[in-house]
Amino acid sequence: MRSNYPEGIYIFVVPPSLTELEKRITVRGTESKEQLNKRLNCAYDEIRNATKYSYIVINDEVDVAADKINSIIKAEKCRSIRLKSKIDQILGR
């Protein structure tokens, strides 16, 4: 993905722990034991690559995680590179 969209901003939302992830999936009751183990193994592999993302948000509480993601989006909209044309316009260039 990053090779196709290098200018993208990548946010990795991670559970507070694999134990918590297992608990959340189990409570939903949507996965068999085999599917649960497969998902946890995939999650482990994905989390190992989390530092390759632009940002990491730990999803302890949904509202807090959502606020963090919204803050990242707001901040990214203010990056100087994104506002270069506006600055040029202000300067009459």
N, C-alpha and C positions, 0 to 999 in steps of 0.2 A: 504494500500500500504506500509506504513512504517513498519508494523509488518512483512511483507514478505521481505522487502528490507531495513533493518535498517541502512545499510551503505550508502544508497542513499542520494543524495543531492537534496533537494526539493526547487524549486523556484516558488514563487507565483507572478504572474504578475497581478497587480491590476490597475484599472482605477484611474485617479486622483480624481474622485468623482462619485457617482451614477448618478448625473445629467449629467455628461459628458458621462457616459456609455449609458444612455438613449438616449442622442443626437446622439451618434455614431451609435447605433442600428437603430434609427429612420431614419437617413440619408441614411443608406443602403437600406431601404425600403423592407426588406426581411421578416419582422415579422408583424403579425396582432397585433392589440391592446392587445388582450388576450395573445398571445404568448410573446409580449413585457413585459407585467406585470409579467408573469410567469418567464421569464428570469431574470428580475430585482429582483424578490423575491429570486430566486435561487442564484443570485450574492450576494445579501445581506447576505444570510446564509453562503455562501462560504467565503466571506470577513471576517466574524466574526471569522473564523478559520485560518486566514492568519498567525497569530503568531505561529502556529504549524509548519510552514515551516522553512527551513534552512535560506532562504533569501526571502525578499520581494522587488520587483522591481515595482516602480510606472511608469506606461506607459503614461507619459505626451507627450513625443515625441518618435516616433517609433525608430529613429536612436539612441537616447540617451539610451532608454530602451535596445535595442539590444547590445549596447556597454557595458552596465552594466552586462548583461547576459554573454557576452563573457568574461568579466573580472572575473566574478565568476567562470566560467569554467576554465580559466587559473590559477586562484588562487588555485582552488581545485586540479588541477593536480600537484601542488607544495606542497601539504600537506605532512608533514613528514611521516605520516603513509603510504602514497602511494609510498614513495621513500625509505622505509626501506630496501628493497632488493638491491636497487642501492647503498645505503650507506654501506651495508654489503659487496657488491661486491668491492667497493672502498677500504674498510678496509681489504679485502682478507679473509673474513669470509665464 
